[in-house]
Amino acid sequence: MKHAVSFQNKVVVVTGGASGIGAALCRRFGREGARIAVMDMDRKRTDAQVAELDAAGIDAAGFPCDVTSRGQCEAAIAEIIRMYGGIDVLAVNAGITQRSPFVRTDPSVYRRVMEVNFFGALYCARAAIKSLIEGGGMILVTSSLAGVSPLIGRTGYSASKHALHGLFESLRTEVKPLGVHVMMVCPGFTKTSLQERALGGDGSVTRHPQSTAGKVDSPDRVAEAVFRGAAARKNIVVLTTVGKITYLLHRLAPALYERIMAGKLASEIDMDTGSH
């Protein structure tokens, strides 16, 4: 199959690249001949991912990094540029989620979610932007349907993803004339370990099970859609049938969307607003 953009020998950096959607992105772009830089805070998982990619004949290297640290992001990106000579694609994918009603969520949880999802992406993009401009590169942003529509019980997560759209869609208007493309990615419910580590209102991992709407996607299907979207230089990729319906319904009939969404997902959390 012929693609509009070739990723052969391109340097592709993936944050949160040791598991879930990030790991799938590494595999998918690697199969096209890209050189993969895996950034992840889990050193053991990073090493295991690099070994797996190497075994598949993919040129890969690992760069342990906590994206909440501006210094670590800048150091990792600088090392990648030193090693490869530049960055062609930056996939800002590292993330964390939260499931708890607003009235029971400590402000520290919002700060933590923003530090990972928003500032982690910002730090990496800021560190890589000069290299991306020099090479006419691309930024791929893992957002969510929660970044384009409300999602009950996830005010912190949704806020962080909305912030990503504000930042990177505005950035697109600045860097497009310089040859840099920015693509937003909005997966639906996807089977990854992210949901197993969702924060509750007190900052600990929540025990409430996750509810879903529609078919749960796989990381590999998400990665395939991202790859195809990047090859076609799309501005946004919205995944799954339910996701596409959600995206349109919220724009055309927001009140109806909110009723349907709340009805399907409210049962996963205790929405009691009493004092605790």
C-alpha positions as a printed Julia matrix, in Angstrom:
276×3 Matrix{Float64}:
   0.0    0.0    0.0
   1.34   3.4   -0.96
   1.32   6.16   1.65
   1.49   9.9    1.11
   4.35  10.18   3.63
   7.19   7.67   4.0
   8.59   6.97   7.46
  11.56   4.96   6.22
  14.64   5.94   8.28
  12.66   8.7   10.03
  13.35   9.25  13.72
  10.11   8.69  15.65
  10.02   9.57  19.36
   7.2    8.09  21.44
   6.57   9.19  25.03
   4.89   6.57  27.18
   6.3    4.19  24.58
   6.84   1.14  26.79
   3.23   0.0   27.02
  -0.29   0.33  25.62
  -0.88   2.66  22.7
   2.69   3.97  22.93
   4.2    0.51  22.5
   1.85  -0.18  19.59
   2.93   3.09  17.93
   6.57   2.03  18.28
   5.85  -1.29  16.59
   3.74   0.19  13.8
   6.12   2.96  12.78
   9.06   0.6   13.27
   7.6   -1.83  10.74
   7.74   0.99   8.19
  11.48   1.35   8.69
  11.41   4.21  11.23
  14.08   4.49  13.9
  12.3    4.45  17.25
  13.21   6.37  20.4
  11.2    4.97  23.34
  10.65   7.45  26.17
   9.04   6.09  29.34
   9.46   6.55  33.08
   9.54   2.76  33.68
  13.14   1.75  32.93
  12.48  -2.01  33.02
   9.54  -1.72  30.63
  11.55   0.59  28.4
  14.39  -1.93  28.19
  11.93  -4.75  27.51
  10.22  -2.75  24.76
  13.54  -1.94  23.09
  14.52  -5.63  23.24
  11.2   -6.6   21.66
  11.65  -4.05  18.88
  15.24  -5.16  18.29
  14.08  -8.78  18.03
  11.63  -7.69  15.34
  14.42  -6.06  13.36
  13.44  -2.51  14.34
  16.11   0.08  15.1
  15.23   1.24  18.62
  16.76   2.84  21.7
  15.34   3.61  25.14
  15.38   6.9   27.04
  13.99   6.64  30.59
  12.19   9.87  31.42
   9.57  11.17  33.83
   7.67  13.62  31.64
   6.57  15.64  34.66
  10.19  16.81  34.94
  11.06  19.56  32.49
  14.74  18.84  33.02
  14.39  15.14  32.25
  12.35  15.87  29.12
  14.9   18.36  27.84
  17.8   16.01  28.61
  16.14  13.02  26.91
  15.19  15.0   23.8
  18.68  16.5   23.6
  20.22  13.01  23.81
  17.91  11.72  21.07
  18.87  14.63  18.81
  22.55  14.03  19.56
  22.25  10.31  18.8
  20.13  10.53  15.65
  20.9   14.02  14.36
  17.3   15.21  14.68
  13.67  14.26  15.26
  11.16  13.72  12.46
   8.08  12.65  14.43
   7.27  13.38  18.08
   4.38  11.33  19.45
   3.38  12.85  22.8
   1.48   9.92  24.22
   2.4    9.54  27.92
  -0.69   9.87  30.06
  -2.6    9.17  33.23
  -6.31   9.1   33.91
  -8.7    9.85  36.77
 -12.2    8.64  37.7
 -13.98  10.39  40.57
 -16.73  13.0   41.04
 -15.56  16.6   41.32
 -16.84  17.03  44.87
 -14.68  14.12  46.05
 -11.53  14.96  44.1
  -8.65  16.7   45.84
  -7.04  19.53  43.83
  -3.73  17.67  44.02
  -5.19  15.03  41.69
  -5.91  17.69  39.05
  -2.35  18.95  39.38
  -0.93  15.44  38.95
  -3.05  14.72  35.86
  -2.12  18.06  34.3
   1.57  17.5   35.06
   1.6   14.22  33.14
  -0.92  14.77  30.36
  -0.45  18.46  29.6
   2.9   19.65  30.88
   4.64  16.41  29.89
   3.53  16.96  26.3
   4.41  20.65  26.46
   7.94  20.03  27.81
   8.75  17.45  25.14
   7.3   19.49  22.3
   9.12  22.61  23.43
  12.42  20.72  23.63
  11.97  19.16  20.19
  10.39  22.04  18.25
  13.58  23.49  16.74
  14.61  20.09  15.4
  11.1   19.48  14.06
  11.15  22.85  12.29
  14.56  22.17  10.8
  13.39  18.87   9.35
   9.79  19.72   8.53
   8.6   17.17  11.05
   5.37  16.15  12.71
   3.8   16.12  16.18
   1.24  13.42  16.99
  -0.81  14.17  20.11
  -2.65  11.39  21.93
  -5.77  13.1   23.19
  -9.13  11.4   23.82
 -12.82  11.74  23.13
 -12.73  13.41  26.55
 -10.71  16.16  24.89
 -13.52  17.09  22.52
 -16.62  16.36  24.62
 -17.62  16.12  28.31
 -17.1   12.84  30.18
 -18.77  12.28  33.54
 -16.54  11.52  36.52
 -13.36  12.51  34.69
 -13.19  16.27  35.12
  -9.43  16.24  35.65
  -8.69  13.92  32.75
 -11.05  15.79  30.42
  -9.58  19.15  31.43
  -6.06  17.93  30.62
  -7.11  16.62  27.22
  -9.06  19.8   26.36
  -5.9   21.71  27.28
  -3.9   19.62  24.81
  -6.28  20.67  22.02
  -5.96  24.31  22.97
  -2.17  24.11  23.01
  -1.46  21.97  19.97
  -4.22  23.19  17.66
  -2.99  26.73  18.33
   0.6   25.58  17.84
  -0.4   24.14  14.48
  -1.29  27.63  13.27
   2.2   28.82  14.22
   4.3   25.98  12.83
   2.34  24.93   9.75
   3.91  27.74   7.69
   7.29  26.43   8.88
   6.58  22.94   7.53
   5.63  21.2   10.79
   2.38  19.22  10.9
   0.35  18.65  14.08
  -2.23  15.84  14.3
  -4.62  15.28  17.2
  -5.61  11.69  17.99
  -8.85  10.93  19.84
  -9.11   7.24  20.77
 -12.27   5.86  22.29
 -12.23   3.31  25.1
  -9.06   1.27  24.57
  -7.84  -1.83  26.4
  -4.6   -0.72  28.09
  -3.17  -0.74  31.6
  -3.95   2.99  31.86
  -7.42   2.33  33.25
  -6.03  -0.09  35.84
  -4.01   2.81  37.26
  -6.77   5.45  37.17
  -6.55   7.86  40.08
  -9.43   8.23  42.5
 -10.4   11.41  44.29
  -7.73  11.03  46.98
  -4.93  10.34  44.52
  -4.75   6.59  45.09
  -5.69   4.06  42.39
  -9.48   3.86  42.24
 -11.27   0.6   42.97
 -14.32   1.57  40.93
 -14.53  -0.49  37.73
 -14.55   1.36  34.42
 -17.71   1.55  32.33
 -17.4    1.71  28.55
 -19.57   2.62  25.59
 -19.38   0.62  22.38
 -16.63  -1.8   21.39
 -13.37  -1.47  23.3
 -10.52  -0.81  20.89
  -7.08  -2.41  20.91
  -3.77  -0.51  21.01
  -2.75  -2.04  17.69
  -5.91  -0.81  15.96
  -5.34   2.65  17.41
  -1.73   2.61  16.21
  -2.8    1.6   12.71
  -5.28   4.48  12.55
  -2.64   6.9   13.85
  -0.12   5.67  11.29
  -2.57   6.06   8.41
  -3.62   9.49   9.65
  -0.02  10.63   9.94
   0.8    9.32   6.47
  -2.13  11.34   5.1
  -1.19  14.36   7.26
  -4.64  14.63   8.8
  -5.39  17.29  11.41
  -7.43  14.97  13.62
  -8.17  11.27  13.85
 -11.28  10.19  15.78
 -11.47   6.45  16.42
 -14.29   3.9   16.66
 -17.85   4.16  15.41
 -19.11   5.26  18.82
 -16.32   7.82  18.96
 -17.25   9.34  15.63
 -20.93   9.48  16.65
 -19.94  11.06  19.97
 -17.79  13.65  18.22
 -20.63  14.7   15.92
 -23.46  14.4   18.44
 -21.79  16.68  20.96
 -21.44  19.35  18.29
 -24.92  19.03  16.84
 -26.96  18.21  19.97
 -24.85  18.75  23.11
 -27.71  18.41  25.59
 -28.75  15.07  24.08
 -25.16  13.86  24.12
 -24.78  14.72  27.81
 -27.95  12.81  28.75
 -26.89   9.72  26.82
 -23.31   9.79  28.09
 -24.31  10.32  31.72
 -26.84   7.51  31.52
 -24.25   5.05  30.27
 -21.3    5.98  32.47
 -22.6    7.43  35.75
 -22.98   4.01  37.4
 -19.21   3.46  37.57
 -18.74   6.08  40.29
 -20.6    7.07  43.42
 -21.93  10.54  42.6
 -23.16  11.22  46.14
 -22.38  14.89  46.78
 -22.63  14.75  50.56
 -19.77  15.84  52.8
 -17.06  13.27  53.52
